[in-house]
């Protein structure tokens, strides 16, 4: 598995370039600072800033006392990744919502990074044996990319620091000193996550190469050549696992977070290989992952490792957010409307389902059929690899990595909502939702309740004529969706009016233009196993609602992480290693109504309240303007490993009842894959 120094040099002889250039992505991002959330999305951003994610730097031990901050003395593992994850996740949000407190935390963190950078370019603390670990610096660099784009006045010194580290990366990989899987698990993670570093090297090449284009490209090739070959050694029909992996067959390549990150690897390497196989394999890996492990909520199943199609198996929250970033990157590289549909499905279903509406707690693992959220450490659990605390909504549910990583989803989603092409003369609204783009002499304001509403009103201000494109999701290409430009007659949007990238095109003159878009949102019923169904309307999945009560306990600290921190940093003050944290709480949710439900899909109906705005906490149960209903009944349905058994072939055990279906992300106790009955 390890490439020797000699074989690496031989491989590179064929890769040496002179004045080589990278192929441009199909679409270019706008800077992170150019796009801001508005409407209900702005409220959600403020919720994140004020709740647990926005408090981590204040008191959470693995950030507040991290070895990455002044005076800090600990990290939760040899990965040294807690504060880097936090930085990458939270760096953009303060500038997107204009939060002065969080801006200062970010700027202080950057100041410390720059002021402590070593002469050879190394960023951050020196690790103990066996040697330097570049991996967490990938996260630091991903955060610095965002920081430069949201705070460009500080760009010169930050880009200088990034180049110093990039020069060191070139030296380290040229000398085969980056570490290898056999050196420890932390190096194995690094081995399979090479694409995160390549992403940053390409950003430097595109935005601030400083005359080092050739070296940057050669460094990308070195990094990829020394990493795992996802294209040929995993994402093939012959190799990729088509069922849940077992303890015996699990590996770093079946690990959900690694897979979520790796989805984009060939979208990045294609820029220098120009190999059509890289494009084909990107679509193939998406097919494989979501066909054999996909969830109706958009994500794939991986309760640490790939978990098949059972709706009682979980998906780690870190894997959810990494999928989103990878899919956003893939769309920029290659386009394709199905990628946008998938990204929105995850963003508006799987991601909100992972947290309480006020973001005071998150789960490590979420389930499509989630009949409770409780401590299950006293017996067998439904998760293949994760502990019994994984479904609790808490601060550190199962393990700290998702605590620090999950906040990246929304800031990056908003930042990728717009793209440009044709030297800026084509503007693309790719990921729908309430946002505002302001860039140079262009502004685009999107007023919408989407995904909770079906209309979008665009106000576009531009000093020159532009081509404007907006995403039309596949569900809306029925011929019933319409667009009205500058108040003129509404035009029908059918499937033939939408291009392969899922985009509808209009030409706008200089000045102020308006577009009024109405998207058809029919109910769609997706067949799952054993005649169960998942129900969708627009981008939202709807789940059978189960009533619940909520109790709270002090915030639990993961013993493995605490013990590892004590082992690695024995001089740390014991005050940081409490069994429970008094700053936060964990929430247990138990059902108070029957969850053993089946529905007759032929009776599904839509109930929509006409509203012009959403209340605070858009994802709180009952705060959405649309619910669905169906006739159904209670059925016999057992429990296996403290979770609902797979959906049975259903027969009613009682009278016909009305079943309410609400947005999946607003229904923490739910049946998402619902057994079916015919009620006549």
N, C-alpha and C positions, 0 to 999 in steps of 0.2 A: 504493500500500500504506500509505503514511503518512497519518494523519489530521491535517489542518491544525488549528491552534488554533481558527479560526472554525468549521470543520465539527464539531469536537469540542464546542464550545459549543452549536451548533445541535442536535446529537444529544442533548445533555444536557438541553435544555429540556424534552424529553418524559420525562426520567427524574427530574426534581426531585421530592422527596418531603417530606412533613411528617409526623413521628411515624409513619413506616412501620416495619413489623416484618418480620423474616425468618421464613419458614416453618421449623418445626422439622424436623430429620431424623427419619426413621421410628424410628431407634434411637439412643440416646445412648451414647457411650463412657464408661467409667470413667476416672478419672485414671490416668496412666501408673504412678504409684507404688502403685496398688491391686492390681496383678496381677504375680505373680512366677513364674518358671519353677521347676519341681520335677523330681525324678527325672532321667531322661536329659537333659531340656532344660536343667536347671540345670548339669549337667556340660558341656553344649555351650556355655552362656554363659560358664563359667569358662575353657573352651578359647579362646574368642574373646578374653577379657580377658588371658589370659597369652601368647597368640601374637601374630602380626603386627599385627592390628587394635589390640590393647591396648598395643603398643609405639610406635605412630606418633608420639605426642607426645614420647616420650623421645629419639628420634634421627632420625626421618625428616625430611629437609630441608624438604619443602614443608609440614610441620606445625610441627616444632620450630623452624624458622627462618622461619616465615611472617610476613608483615607484620602479621598479626592478633595476634601475641603480643609481649610485651615484648622489645625488642631485635631482633626479627626483621627480615629484610631482603629476602625474596624471595617469589615466587609463580610457579606454572608457566605462567601465561598472563595475558592481559588480563582474564580472567574473575575473577581474585582469589578463587578458590573452594575451594582445597585445605583450609585450616583450617575454613572454614564447613561444608564437606562432612563433615569429621571430627567437628566438634561436633554436627551434626545426627545423625550416625550413632552416636556413642558416648555421648551425654549421658545416656541412660536406663539403659544397661547396668550401670554401677557401683552404682546404687541397687536394681536388680532382683536383683543377686547379692551385694550388700553388699561391694563391693571398695573399701577405704579409699584405696588408691593412686590409682585412677582417679577416685574422688570428688574428691580434692584437685585433680587436673588440671582437672577440669571446673569446679570452684568457682573456681580461680585464673583460668581463662579468662573466666568470667562477671564476676569482679571487674574484670578488665582492660577488658572491654567497657563496663561501667557507668562506671568511673572515667574513661575516655577519651571518653565520648559528648560530642559538641559541643553548644553552647548551642541550636543550631537543631534538634537531635534526631538529626543524622547519627551513625550507628554505624560504628565501624571506621575504617580508614585512608582518607585522601583519595587518589583515583586520579589519575594523570597525565592529560594531554589524551586524548580530547576533552572529558572532563567526568565528573561523578559517574555511577557505575553502581550502581543499586539492586540488581541481580540477586543477588549473593552474600549480601546482607542478608536475602533471603527465607529462605535456609538458616539464617542466624543466628536469625531469628525462629522458624522451625520448631523449632530446638533450644531456644530459650527457652520455647516452649510446653511442651515436655517437661520442662525444668528446673523450671519452676514447679510442675508436677504431681508430680514426684518429690521436690522439696525445697520444700514450700509455706511453710516458715518464712521463706524468702527472697523470697517472692512480691511483697510491696509495692514494693520498690525496682525489681524487674525489670519488673513491670507498668507502673510509672511510666515506665521507659525505653522500653518497647515503645510506649506511648501517645505519647511525645514523637516517636518515629520515625514512628508512624502519622499524627500531625499533619503532619509534614514530607512524607510520602507524599501526603497530600491536597493540600498546596501544590504539590508538584512536578508531579503529574498535572493539577491544575487549570490550571497554567501551561504544560502541554505541554513540560516540561523533562526528561522521563524518559529521553530518547534514543530513537532510531528505528533500524530495520534498516540504513539507509544510512549510519549513523554508525560502523559496525563490526560484526564478527561477534558480539562480545559483547552488543551491543544487540539483535541478531537473536535470539539465544538468550533474552534477556529478553522480547522481544516474543511469543514462542510459549509462554513458561512463566508467564504471568500468574496461572494458577490457584494456584500455590504461595503467592503473596502474598495472594490472596483467602482461602485457607484460614486464614491467620493473622488476617486482619481479622475473619473470622467467629468465630474463637476469642475474640478480644477482645470482640466483641459479645455472645457467649453467656456469657462468664465474668467479665468485668470491664469493662463498657462505660464506666463513669465518666460517665454522662450524655451520651455522644457517639454514641448510636445512629444518629441521622440522618446525621451526618458519616461514620461508618463505612460505612453502606450506600452513601452517595454515592461514597465512595472506592472501594468494590468496583466500582461501575458505571463509574467513570472508568477503573479499571485494566483491566476487561474490554473497554470500548469502544476503548481504545488498543492492545489486543492482537489477536492473530490469531483469526479467527472459525473455530474448529475445527468447530463444528456445521454451518455452511452452506458452508464453503469447503474442507473436507477429508473429513469423515466422512459422505460421501454415496455412494450406489452408483455414481453417474455419475463421481465425481471420484477416489475412493480407488483406489490402484493394486492390481491383483489379481495381479500377478506381481512378481518381484524388480525393484527399480528399478535403473536404469543410472547410470553416471557422468553422463550427459547429463541425466537426469530427476531426479536426487537433489536434495533441498532440505531446509531445516530442518524441514519438515513430514513428511518421510519418515524422519527421524532417530529411531532407536529409543528413545533416552532421552526425547526430547521427546514421543514418542507415549505412552510409559509414563506420564509425568506427566499428559499431556492426557486420558487415559481418564476422569479424574474431573472435568474442567472443568465440564460441565453439571450434574453432581451438586451442584456448589457454586453455580453461577449460578441454578439452579432455586429456590433459597431466596428470591430476591427477584423472579424473573420469574414464578414459578408457572405456567410454560409447559409444558403436557404434551409439547410437542415436545422439550423438554430431556430428559425421561425417555425418550421413544422413541429419541432419538438416542444416549443412553447405551447402550441395548441394541443399537442398530444398529452403533455403533463396535466394541463387543465382538464382534458377529457378523463384521464385516468383517475386523478384525485377525486373529482366530483362525481364520476360515475360509480365508483366502488366505495367511496367513503363520504359522499355528499349528504348534506342536510338540507331540508326544504327551507331553512332559514338563511341559506346562502353559503354557510361555512362548510368545511369538511370535518369529519369526526376524528378527534385525536385526544383521548384523555391521557396525555403524554405521548403515546404512540398511536398510529393509525388504528381506528376502532370499528371499521366496517360501517354497516348501515343501520344497526339497531338504534332506535330512538331513545333507549335508556342509557346508552353509552354517552360519554361526555365529550366536550371540546374545550380545550384549554384557552383561556382568554388571551394569552400571549399569541397563540396561533391565529386567533381571529384578527387581531390588529396587524400582525405581520402579513396576513393574506391581503388585507386592504392596501397596504403600502405597495406590495408587489404588483397587485392588479393595476393600481394607479400608474405604476412605472411601465407596466406592459402596454397599457393603452397609449402612453406617450410614445413608446418605441414603435409600435406596430398598428395602432388603432384597433378597430373591431368593436362593434356595438355590444356584442355579448359580454365583453369584459366590463363595460360600463354597467350593464344590467346586473352582473354578478357583484360588482363593487357596491352598488346601491342596495342590493338585497342584503349583503352582509352588514353594511353601515346602518341600515334602518330596521334590522331584525336581530341578527346574532349579537351585534355589539351592544345595543341598549339592553338586551336580555341579560348580559353579563353583570350588570350593576343594578342596584336600587335606583329609583328615579332621581333621588337627591345625591347620588354618587357617594353616599356615606359608606358603602361597602360594595365589594365585588366578589364574584365567585371565581374560583380557579377553574372549575369545570361546570358547564351548563349542559342541560339535557333538553331535547325536543319535548319529551314526555317527562315532565318534572313534577312529581306528585308531592314533594316536600323539599325543603332546604333545611337540613339539620346535620348534626354531628353523627356520623355513621361509623365511628372508629371502633365500635363494640362488636363488629361482625363483618361478614363479607360485604364488599361494596360493589356497585355496578361498574366501577372504573377499572380498566385493565391494569393500570400501573400506579394510580394516584391514591392518596389517603382518603379516609372517611370524612375529613373536614372540607373536602373540595367543593361541596355544593353550598356551604354556608356563605351568606353575604357578609363579608368581614374585611378587615384590614389586610390580613395576611393569610387568607384562605389557602391552606395546603402548603404554599411556599411563597417567598417574598418577590419572586421575579415579576409576577403579574401586577403586584402592588405598584412597582415603579415603571412598568412598561405599558400598561393599558391606557394611560392618558394620551398616547401619541395618536390615537385613531382620529379624533375629531379635528385637531389642528391640521393634520396632513390631508384629511379628506377635503376640508375647505380649500386648502392650498392647491389641490389638484382639481378643483371644480371648473377651472377655466384653463384652456390651452390656446396656443396661437400657431399659425403656419403661414407660409408664403411671405416671409420677412415681416410678419406682423399685420399683413393686410387681411388675414382671415382670423376671426375670433371665434372660439368654440366654447360653448357652455356644455361641459361634458357630464358632470355629476350634479344632478338637479337638487335644489334646495335654496333657502333664502340666503343670498350672499351679495356682496357688492365688490366689483372689480374697479380699481382706480390705478391706471398705469399711463404715465406720460399724459397725452392729451385725450385719453379714452376713459370713459366710465360706463359701466354696465350695472344697473341696479335691478335685482330680481326680487320682486315682491311675491311671496307665495307661502302657502301653508304646507307645501309638498314635504313629505310624502302623505301627510294627513289630508291634504286637499289636492284637487286635480287641475287647478288653474295657476298659470305663471304670468305675471305682467312684467315685461322688460322695458326699462327706460335706458336707451343707449345714446350717449353723447360722444361725438367724434368730430375731429377737425378735417377728416378726409373720408372718402367713400370706403366702405369695408364690406367684405363678405362675412356675414354672421351666420353661424351654425349652432343649433341647439340639439341636445340629445332627445330623441323620441324612443322611449323604451319599447321593447318588442310587444309588450302587452297592449300598447296604445296604437299599434299599427293596424287598426281595424277598419279604417275609413271614417270613423266617427270622431276622431280628434281633429281639431281645427286650429288655425293660426290666422290672426287678423293683424295686418301691418298698417300702422298709422291710421287706424280707424276705418280702413277700407273693408270691403266685403270679406268675410271669413272664407278661408280656403281649406279644403279637406286635406288631411294628412293620412295618406294610405301607405301601405308597405312599399309601393313603387316610388314614393316621393322621398324615401329615406335611404341614404347611401349605406355602403357596407360597414361604415363606422357608426351606424345608428344615428346619423345626423341629418337634420332638415336644414336647407340652405335658403337664405334670403340675402338680397343685396340692399345695403343701406347707404343713403347719401350722407354727405357731411351735414352736421347739425344734430338735432334731437329727433330720435325716432322711438316709436313705441311698438311693442309686439304684445298681443294678447293671445296666449296659448291655452287651449283647453284639451286635456288628455283624457281619452276614454279609459275608464278603469273597470272593465268587466270582471266579475267573479271568475276565477280560474281554479279548477279542482285538479290537483296533482295526485296521481295514483302512487301509493307506496306499497309496502309489503302487506300481505294478508288482507287485501282489499281495503286497507286503511287509506285515508286521504289526508293531504295537506291542502289548506284552503288559502288562496291568495286573492287580493284585490289591489291592483296597482303594484307598487313595490313592496307593499306590506303583506306579510304572512299573518293569518289570523288563527288563534288557538282557542280551544274550548276553555272557557273561564272557570276556574275553581276558586271558591272563596277560601280565605285563610285567615289565621290569626298570627300575630307577630310578637315574639318575645326577644329580649335582648340580654346579652351577657357582656362582660368586659372583653376588650379586643385581645384575642388569643395570639400568642407569638409561637411561630413554628419552632419546635424543639431542635430539629435537625439544623436549621439555620443558626439558631442561637448557639448550639453546641459547636458547630463548625467555626463560628466567629470567635468563640472562646479559645478553641484549639489554635486557630491561626493567629489570634491577637490576644495572648494571655494577659497582657498588661492593661487591657481595656478596663475602665471602671465598671464594676459589676452592675451599677445602676442602669446601664444600657441593656442588660440581659434579663429583664423582668419576664416572668411567665405570661403576664398580661399587661396590656398598655392602657393606662387610664385616660388617654386622649380620645379614645374611640370605642365603639361597641361592635359586636357581632350580632347578626339578626338571624333568628330561627323562624321559619315560616312553616306552619302545619295546616293541612286542609281542614276546612269546617263544612264542606259540602262534598258530595260524592265526586270522585274523579274518574270512576269507572263508567265512562260515557261513550255512547255511539250516536251518530247522526245519520239522517237520510239526506245526502247531498242534494237531492232534487228539490228540497224545501229551503235551500239557502236563500236568504233575503238580506238586503242592505238597509241599514238605518243610519241616516246622515242628518246631523244637526247643522244648520246653516250658521256659520260663525265667520268672523273676520279676523280673529286672532286666537291664539291658544293661551290657556292659563299658564302660570308659572309651573314648572316641572311638567314638560310636555309628555314625558313617558310615565307619569304616575297613573295608576289604574283609574279609569273613568274620565281622564282629561282629554281623550281623543274624540273628535267629532263623529267618527264613523265606528259603528259596530255591525256585526253580522249576527244573524240568528238562523237556527235550523230546528226542525223537529227531531227529537231523539229520545233516548231512553238510557236507563242504567243497565249495565250488563255485568256478567261474571268476568272478572279480570284479576288475575293473581299478581303476587309480588315475588320477585326473584332478586336475591342479593340486595335487599332494601331499596328496590326500585320497581316501577311497573314492569311486568313481563312484556315481551314484545306484543304488539296489538293482536288480539285474537280474532278469529272469525266470530262475528258478534250475533248474539240472540238476546232480545230484550228480556229482562227479569221483572219488569214493572211496567207502569203506565207510560204513555207518551208524554214527554215534557218538552218545554222550550229550552234550548241550549243556546247560550250567548257566546259568541266568539269575539274576542278583542285582539288588538294588535299584539303580536307575539312578544315584542320588546317591552310591552306594558303589562305583561301577565306572568309574574314570577312563578306562580303555581298554575300548571297548565297541562293540557294534552294537545300537542302540536301535530302529531300523526294520529288521526282520529279513526277508530273503527267505524264501519258503516253498517247500516241496516236499511231494509226497504220497508217503509211503513204503509204502503198502499195508498 
